Amino acid sequence: MLLIDAGNTRIKWAVIDAASAPSSAHWLASGSVAHAQIDQLQQAWRGLAVSRVLISNVAGADIAAALQQALPAGSELGWFASVAELAGVRNGYRNPALLGCDRFASAIGAHALLPGTALIIATCGTATTIDALTAEGVFIGGMILPGLGLMASSLARNTAQLPQVAQNLRIDQAFADHTDAAIVSGCLAAQAGAIERAVAVHSRTGPVRCLLSGGAASLISPHLQLPQGHEQIDNLVLLGLHAVVRSQAC
């Protein structure tokens, strides 16, 4: 089976055995491309013996159409969507269908990896989403804020005489001594502060573990100060899709 995570910037994919436990170690093949390289997927998927495809897509109709054209011939296609309950996770959104399918899949993946554990799931990509999950698998809700790169570039673009900031500029000190670093330091503090606040609020009812994922996770991770620490786990959306497939196969 082919799983696809079409995010705001990149498309990630993995080929799995539906009966295997959700883990990247069990994937038969995997890869990732930027939206601009989507035409490379047809070549990457050529010859794959997959009977089914499951796609989580938050990248819009054009990406969806391009993915359909690239899929192996003869495969059954399914589009993952948020529902009230699935694979051990109950969706507490006011309207469950309006929860982003990538956030729901990430919650399912996190719960599959750490069942019985209260979690904050911070996905740091184009946008940063910070979601709360109870130990029983109830998705409480979350926060959405601009991602690290978007936050920094927006400040540089919309403030007079501030330079465009390199998104991967690493900061070692909270109080920077030049403007580029000061912008990035402020944005890192905002990202880390939002995650730390989410953990503090969720921890009022008991111990909470924090999972960090997404392209900017490695930049934000060194700036987090959490009593219980945190873990960086890649591909939570794909792991969630894997958990869904396994739950339906059992």
Secondary structure, 3 states (H helix, E strand, C coil): CEEEEECCCEEEEEECCCCCCCCHHHCCEEEEEEHHHCCHHHHHHCCCCCCEEEEEECCCHHHHHHHHHHCCCCCEEEECCCCCEECCEEECCCCHHHCCHHHHHHHHHHHHHCCCCCEEEEEECCEEEEEEECCCCEEEEEEEEECHHHHHHHHHHHCCCCCCCCCCCCCCCCCCCCHHHHHHHHHHHHHHHHHHHHHHHHHHHCCCEEEEECCCHHHHHHHCCCCCCEEECCCHHHHHHHHHHHHHHC
